[in-house]
């Protein structure tokens, strides 16, 4: 009987620890997010989104370094080639609209996040990359499927920007498609592929599958959505709450769900198509 009590106590403590790690992680993000807003107000340089975005990525980058250091011996050759290819494509795309320093920082964080996510993707519930698993036909189908699934939301997003900005400035389709590669690749890997795999790994040891996936998706969706409109909390908090709900439910959640249910490549294509249509209209 004593053994059973000890076992129950151990499981209960493990569950509490897993929940606490998730909560502390989110609180660290919130504190960093609030601080980025305060610093931007103090500096009065208007870099609300940039500062919130980069500070969040720095935190994620540090976490990915820790995972790689802890599991360095488990790195496989099949992780490296997709990481190099995806980082290269994303970096070339970003370099067209950013400076070399930012591009290098983004490349390092992206590469490390991808490798770290692959190191954590062994479990049955963890998110996989078809490229890493050498399932190339599935990867190609995922890219097509992601784009097709995204079209209704891409059109809704397009008309939202058209109606709110009041203008339409058609851009070169090839340029728009190329520029959309960076957010599609980098954001899905850094904010979701890595983050969700981290918390699926942590939570699945102590928490049931339903809550594990729910918490992992929450942490893979909400911080990413918040980074898009930090200034709005100052200008109009009610609009910020509405924007958080809409962007999380209409865009972030579908991408997280596609990663979990199918693979990383489906979500990358979904995200790419959303931004491609938006960039095409000049938004």
Long-range contacts (C-beta under 8 A, 24 or more apart in sequence): 11-206, 14-205, 14-206, 15-206, 15-207, 17-206, 18-202, 18-203, 18-205, 18-206, 18-207, 19-207, 19-215, 21-202, 22-199, 22-202, 22-203, 22-215, 22-219, 25-199, 25-219, 26-219, 26-222, 26-223, 28-59, 29-56, 29-59, 29-223, 32-56, 32-59, 33-223, 33-226, 33-227, 33-230, 36-230, 37-230, 37-231, 37-233, 37-234, 40-230, 40-231, 41-234, 48-230, 48-231, 49-227, 49-228, 49-229, 49-230, 49-231, 51-230, 52-226, 52-227, 52-230, 53-227, 54-102, 54-105, 56-223, 56-227, 57-105, 57-106, 57-109, 57-190, 58-109, 60-109, 60-113, 60-190, 60-191, 60-194, 60-195, 61-108, 61-109, 61-112, 61-113, 63-116, 63-194, 63-198, 64-109, 64-112, 64-113, 64-115, 64-116, 64-117, 64-194, 65-112, 65-116, 67-116, 67-119, 67-120, 67-198, 68-112, 68-115, 68-116, 68-119, 71-116, 71-119, 71-120, 74-119, 75-115, 75-119, 76-118, 78-132, 78-133, 78-134, 79-114, 79-115, 79-118, 79-119, 79-132, 80-115, 82-114, 82-129, 82-131, 82-132, 83-111, 83-114, 83-115, 83-118, 84-111, 86-110, 86-114, 86-185, 86-189, 87-111, 87-114, 89-181, 89-185, 90-181, 90-182, 90-185, 90-186, 91-182, 93-178, 93-179, 93-180, 93-181, 93-182, 93-185, 94-182, 94-186, 96-178, 96-179, 97-179, 106-186, 109-190, 110-185, 110-186, 110-189, 110-190, 113-189, 113-190, 113-193, 113-194, 114-189, 114-193, 114-194, 116-194, 116-198, 117-189, 117-193, 117-194, 117-197, 117-198, 120-194, 120-197, 120-198, 120-200, 120-201, 121-197, 123-200, 123-201, 123-204, 125-200, 125-204, 125-209, 125-212, 125-213, 126-197, 126-200, 126-201, 127-192, 127-193, 127-196, 127-197, 127-200, 127-259, 127-260, 127-263, 127-264, 128-263, 128-264, 129-193, 129-263, 129-264, 129-265, 130-263, 130-264, 130-265, 131-264, 131-265, 138-263, 139-263, 139-265, 142-262, 142-263, 142-265, 142-266, 142-269, 143-265, 143-266, 143-268, 143-269, 144-269, 145-262, 145-266, 145-269, 146-258, 146-265, 146-266, 146-267, 146-268, 146-269, 146-270, 146-271, 146-272, 146-273, 147-269, 147-270, 147-272, 147-273, 149-254, 149-258, 149-266, 149-270, 150-254, 150-269, 150-270, 150-271, 150-273, 150-274, 151-273, 153-250, 153-251, 153-254, 153-274, 154-273, 154-274, 154-276, 154-277, 154-278, 155-277, 156-250, 157-251, 157-274, 157-277, 157-278, 158-277, 158-278, 158-280, 158-281, 158-283, 161-278, 161-281, 161-283, 162-281, 162-283, 165-283, 167-282, 168-281, 168-282, 169-281, 169-282, 170-280, 170-281, 170-282, 171-279, 171-280, 171-281, 171-282, 173-280, 175-279, 176-276, 176-279, 176-280, 177-272, 177-276, 179-275, 179-279, 180-272, 180-273, 180-275, 180-276, 180-278, 180-279, 181-272, 183-271, 183-272, 183-275, 184-268, 184-269, 184-271, 184-272, 184-273, 184-275, 185-268, 185-272, 187-224, 187-271, 188-255, 188-259, 188-264, 188-267, 188-268, 188-271, 189-264, 189-268, 191-220, 191-223, 191-224, 192-220, 192-221, 192-224, 192-255, 192-256, 192-259, 192-267, 193-259, 193-264, 193-267, 195-219, 195-220, 195-223, 196-220, 196-256, 196-259, 196-260, 213-260, 216-260, 217-253, 217-256, 217-257, 217-260, 220-252, 220-256, 220-259, 221-248, 221-252, 221-253, 221-255, 221-256, 222-248, 222-252, 224-252, 225-251, 225-252
